[in-house]
Amino acid sequence: MAQQERAVRTRNALIESAAELFSKDGFDVVSLSTISARAGVSNGALHFHFASKAALTTAVWEAAAQRLRRITEEGAARGRAAGSGGALQVLVDTTHALLRGLRHDVILRAGFDLSESPVPMAPGRDLRRRWQAWVESLLVQAAREGALARDVAPQDAAHAVVAATVGFGALGSRNAQWLSQSMLTRFWTLLLPRLAAETALKELVASGRRREGAPGVPGLPGADDPLPAPRRIAMRQSA
């Protein structure tokens, strides 16, 4: 049992070290020997777990995909429990959870970085596309609920949300302010009056709804970052 636990710890250390180096230096320039040195293990131990750099990259992606899946599943579950704001509020809340993840979790960041890099990935192994599909499905649900403005297409809205969140993630690798809760709140304060139907707008909280200390993604703090008072969206003024 102790040997198995050491093997798991070694494997996880290699995945985390690879993620850190991929995010910091880029996939192309990072060598396996650099990764093993960062993890504090021998090259032989690395090759015991991963036959190639491609195999290690796949493991990083799989770990990141698991984290993204946990974020989206928890977002949907909280939305069902809260019972107000509908799919649009679930989307707002989950984008805040995603940016917290990108701020704290190097593996999640690396997963998105790999989606934008030239490294060849198997079909379906693109975190950005997975995130876009989930966002679009939620916006389709919001349209069914009558929560979208009449002239807003779910696909167009998904493009805007994904471009912003993935863009914040990329910019946040150099300046953490882009991953702040206040930055995303300002984005939603700007977008929601254009995106939401007026009947839905008054229920939406651009700063995200507070959570009750739910367990977080592995490697992240259990409690949310401190939030200011919920920031609701002002109703549009009629002409």
C-alpha positions as CSV (number, residue, x, y, z in Angstrom):
1,M,0.0,0.0,0.0
2,A,2.8,2.4,0.9
3,Q,4.5,1.7,-2.5
4,Q,1.2,2.4,-4.3
5,E,0.8,5.7,-2.4
6,R,4.3,6.7,-3.4
7,A,3.6,5.9,-7.0
8,V,0.4,8.0,-7.0
9,R,2.3,10.9,-5.3
10,T,5.1,10.7,-7.9
11,R,2.7,10.6,-10.8
12,N,0.7,13.6,-9.4
13,A,4.0,15.5,-8.8
14,L,5.0,14.9,-12.5
15,I,1.7,16.1,-13.8
16,E,1.7,19.2,-11.7
17,S,5.3,20.0,-12.6
18,A,4.6,19.5,-16.3
19,A,1.6,21.8,-16.0
20,E,3.6,24.5,-14.2
21,L,6.3,24.4,-16.8
22,F,4.0,24.2,-19.8
23,S,2.1,27.3,-18.5
24,K,5.3,29.2,-17.7
25,D,7.6,28.4,-20.6
26,G,5.4,26.8,-23.3
27,F,5.0,23.2,-24.3
28,D,7.7,23.2,-27.1
29,V,10.6,24.3,-25.0
30,V,10.0,22.1,-21.9
31,S,12.0,18.9,-21.7
32,L,11.2,15.7,-19.8
33,S,14.4,16.1,-17.8
34,T,13.3,19.6,-16.7
35,I,10.0,18.2,-15.6
36,S,11.5,15.4,-13.6
37,A,13.9,17.8,-12.0
38,R,11.1,20.1,-11.1
39,A,9.2,17.2,-9.6
40,G,12.2,16.0,-7.6
41,V,12.2,12.5,-9.2
42,S,14.6,10.7,-11.5
43,N,14.2,10.4,-15.3
44,G,13.7,6.7,-14.8
45,A,10.8,7.3,-12.5
46,L,9.3,9.7,-15.1
47,H,9.5,7.1,-17.8
48,F,8.1,4.4,-15.5
49,H,4.9,6.5,-15.4
50,F,4.9,8.2,-18.8
51,A,6.5,6.7,-21.9
52,S,6.7,10.0,-23.7
53,K,6.1,13.7,-23.5
54,A,2.9,13.1,-25.4
55,A,1.7,10.7,-22.7
56,L,2.5,13.2,-19.9
57,T,0.7,15.9,-21.9
58,T,-2.4,13.8,-22.2
59,A,-2.3,13.2,-18.4
60,V,-2.1,16.9,-17.8
61,W,-5.1,17.5,-20.1
62,E,-7.1,14.7,-18.4
63,A,-6.5,16.2,-15.0
64,A,-7.5,19.6,-16.2
65,A,-10.7,18.2,-17.9
66,Q,-11.7,16.6,-14.6
67,R,-11.3,19.9,-12.9
68,L,-13.4,21.7,-15.5
69,R,-16.1,19.0,-15.3
70,R,-16.2,19.4,-11.6
71,I,-16.6,23.2,-11.9
72,T,-19.5,22.9,-14.4
73,E,-21.2,20.1,-12.5
74,E,-21.1,21.9,-9.2
75,G,-22.4,25.1,-11.0
76,A,-25.4,23.2,-12.4
77,A,-26.1,21.6,-9.0
78,R,-25.9,24.9,-7.2
79,G,-28.3,26.4,-9.7
80,R,-30.9,23.6,-9.2
81,A,-30.6,24.1,-5.4
82,A,-30.9,27.9,-5.5
83,G,-34.0,27.8,-7.7
84,S,-33.7,31.5,-8.8
85,G,-32.0,33.3,-11.7
86,G,-32.2,30.3,-14.0
87,A,-29.6,29.2,-16.5
88,L,-28.2,32.7,-16.9
89,Q,-27.3,33.0,-13.2
90,V,-25.8,29.5,-13.3
91,L,-23.6,30.7,-16.1
92,V,-22.5,33.8,-14.2
93,D,-21.8,31.8,-11.1
94,T,-19.8,29.2,-13.0
95,T,-17.7,31.7,-14.9
96,H,-16.7,33.1,-11.5
97,A,-15.8,29.6,-10.3
98,L,-13.8,29.0,-13.5
99,L,-11.7,32.2,-13.0
100,R,-11.1,31.2,-9.4
101,G,-9.9,27.9,-10.7
102,L,-7.6,29.5,-13.3
103,R,-6.2,31.8,-10.6
104,H,-5.3,29.0,-8.2
105,D,-4.9,25.8,-10.2
106,V,-2.0,25.5,-12.5
107,I,-3.3,22.2,-14.0
108,L,-6.5,23.9,-15.0
109,R,-4.6,26.8,-16.6
110,A,-2.3,24.4,-18.4
111,G,-5.3,22.5,-19.8
112,F,-6.6,25.7,-21.4
113,D,-3.1,26.6,-22.5
114,L,-2.7,23.3,-24.3
115,S,-6.0,24.0,-26.2
116,E,-4.4,27.2,-27.7
117,S,-1.0,25.7,-28.4
118,P,0.3,23.9,-31.5
119,V,0.7,20.6,-29.6
120,P,-1.3,17.9,-31.4
121,M,-4.2,16.6,-29.3
122,A,-6.6,13.8,-30.0
123,P,-10.1,14.8,-31.2
124,G,-12.3,16.0,-28.4
125,R,-9.3,16.9,-26.2
126,D,-9.7,20.6,-26.3
127,L,-10.7,22.3,-23.1
128,R,-11.8,25.5,-24.7
129,R,-14.2,23.6,-27.0
130,R,-15.6,21.7,-24.1
131,W,-16.1,24.9,-22.2
132,Q,-17.8,26.5,-25.2
133,A,-20.1,23.6,-25.7
134,W,-21.2,23.8,-22.0
135,V,-21.7,27.6,-22.1
136,E,-23.7,27.3,-25.3
137,S,-25.9,24.5,-23.9
138,L,-26.7,26.7,-20.9
139,L,-27.5,29.7,-23.1
140,V,-29.9,27.5,-25.1
141,Q,-31.6,26.6,-21.8
142,A,-31.8,30.3,-20.9
143,A,-33.5,31.0,-24.3
144,R,-36.0,28.2,-23.5
145,E,-36.7,29.9,-20.2
146,G,-37.3,33.2,-22.0
147,A,-34.4,34.8,-20.2
148,L,-32.5,35.9,-23.3
149,A,-33.3,39.1,-25.2
150,R,-35.3,38.4,-28.3
151,D,-32.5,39.3,-30.8
152,V,-29.7,37.3,-29.0
153,A,-28.7,34.0,-30.5
154,P,-27.3,31.5,-27.9
155,Q,-24.3,30.7,-30.1
156,D,-23.4,34.3,-30.6
157,A,-23.6,34.9,-26.8
158,A,-21.5,31.8,-26.1
159,H,-18.8,33.1,-28.4
160,A,-18.7,36.4,-26.4
161,V,-18.6,34.6,-23.0
162,V,-16.0,32.1,-24.0
163,A,-13.8,34.7,-25.7
164,A,-13.9,36.8,-22.5
165,T,-13.3,34.0,-20.0
166,V,-10.6,32.3,-22.0
167,G,-9.0,35.7,-22.7
168,F,-9.0,36.6,-19.0
169,G,-7.3,33.3,-18.4
170,A,-4.6,34.0,-20.9
171,L,-4.0,37.6,-19.7
172,G,-4.1,36.4,-16.1
173,S,-0.9,34.4,-16.6
174,R,0.9,37.7,-16.7
175,N,-1.3,39.8,-14.5
176,A,-3.5,38.2,-11.9
177,Q,-5.9,41.2,-11.9
178,W,-7.5,39.8,-15.0
179,L,-8.6,36.8,-13.0
180,S,-10.1,38.9,-10.2
181,Q,-13.7,38.6,-9.1
182,S,-14.2,42.4,-9.7
183,M,-12.9,42.2,-13.3
184,L,-15.4,39.5,-14.2
185,T,-18.2,41.3,-12.4
186,R,-17.6,44.4,-14.5
187,F,-17.7,42.2,-17.6
188,W,-21.1,40.8,-16.6
189,T,-22.4,44.2,-15.6
190,L,-21.6,45.4,-19.1
191,L,-22.9,42.3,-21.0
192,L,-26.1,41.2,-19.1
193,P,-28.2,44.3,-20.0
194,R,-27.7,43.4,-23.6
195,L,-28.0,39.7,-23.2
196,A,-30.9,39.2,-20.8
197,A,-34.6,39.9,-21.2
198,E,-35.8,42.7,-19.0
199,T,-38.0,40.3,-17.0
200,A,-34.9,38.2,-16.2
201,L,-32.5,41.0,-15.7
202,K,-33.7,42.1,-12.2
203,E,-33.0,38.7,-10.8
204,L,-29.4,38.4,-12.0
205,V,-26.3,39.0,-9.8
206,A,-23.2,40.0,-11.8
207,S,-20.9,39.3,-9.0
208,G,-22.1,35.8,-8.6
209,R,-24.1,34.3,-5.8
210,R,-22.4,33.4,-2.6
211,R,-21.6,29.8,-1.8
212,E,-22.0,27.9,1.4
213,G,-18.4,26.6,1.8
214,A,-18.9,23.7,-0.7
215,P,-15.9,21.5,-1.3
216,G,-13.8,22.9,-4.1
217,V,-11.8,21.4,-7.0
218,P,-8.8,19.4,-5.7
219,G,-5.9,21.7,-5.1
220,L,-8.2,24.8,-4.6
221,P,-9.3,26.4,-1.3
222,G,-12.5,25.0,0.0
223,A,-14.2,28.3,0.6
224,D,-14.7,31.0,-2.0
225,D,-12.7,34.1,-2.1
226,P,-14.3,36.9,-0.1
227,L,-16.9,38.7,-2.2
228,P,-18.3,42.2,-2.0
229,A,-22.0,42.7,-1.7
230,P,-23.9,41.1,-4.5
231,R,-24.0,43.3,-7.6
232,R,-27.3,43.2,-9.3
233,I,-27.9,44.6,-12.7
234,A,-29.9,47.8,-13.1
235,M,-33.0,47.5,-15.3
236,R,-32.7,49.1,-18.8
237,Q,-34.4,52.5,-19.0
238,S,-37.2,52.5,-21.5
239,A,-37.1,55.3,-24.1
